[in-house]
Amino acid sequence: MLGRVVVSRDEIASMVSRLAVEIEADIAGRAPVFIGVLKGCVFFMTDLVRQIAKPIEMDFVQVSSYGASTTSSGSVVLVKDITVDVRDRDVYLVEDIVDTGTTLTDVVRLIDARHPRSVKVVSLLSKPSRRQVEVEIAFLGTEIDDLFVVGYGLDHAERYRNVPDIHVLQPS
């Protein structure tokens, strides 16, 4: 069941616009690759890249560590690998939320193994109080408290992704 709104659709739109401006300035003449971490990033990445007027390329990677639980299993399984060649390219890795950092660390390693020029993490949300592995987030929307949230791509057992605001998930 959906609880209170943690981040409203207006706040999300404002964060996405701010991040797009920051990233567009960072691109500075390069042709980067935006790699989204499925499935949670879809709404965020779509809204973000539509606001970037410079040429970009997109791809996706999919990993799983939650299943139907509200806590990470700590074990990351690669479901879908990237298909674009990132060698000597600047990669912007787009994530919906950075929680413990373990999943993101594994995804960064996967990308780094392909020898990109750089990898910069872009995340809509971060829960620093849950961090088990430190990760560098180059572009961040906002930090939130240790709450299990859904909406705007974030899910619980594949539900609630289509909710336009980000809510706390209440036990039913």
Stockholm file with secondary structure:
# STOCKHOLM 1.0

chainA/1-172         MLGRVVVSRDEIASMVSRLAVEIEADIAGRAPVFIGVLKGCVFFMTDLVRQIAKPIEMDFVQVSSYGASTTSSGSVVLVKDITVDVRDRDVYLVEDIVDTGTTLTDVVRLIDARHPRSVKVVSLLSKPSRRQVEVEIAFLGTEIDDLFVVGYGLDHAERYRNVPDIHVLQPS
#=GR chainA/1-172 SS CEEEEEECHHHHHHHHHHHHHHHHHHHTTCCCEEEEEETTTHHHHHHHHTTCCSCCEEEEEEEESCTTSSSCCSCCEEEECCCSCCTTCEEEEEEEEESSSHHHHHHHHHHHTTCCSEEEEEEEEECGGGCSSCCCCSEEEEECCSCCEEBTTBCBTTBSTTCSSEEEECCC
#=GC SS_cons         CEEEEEECHHHHHHHHHHHHHHHHHHHTTCCCEEEEEETTTHHHHHHHHTTCCSCCEEEEEEEESCTTSSSCCSCCEEEECCCSCCTTCEEEEEEEEESSSHHHHHHHHHHHTTCCSEEEEEEEEECGGGCSSCCCCSEEEEECCSCCEEBTTBCBTTBSTTCSSEEEECCC
//
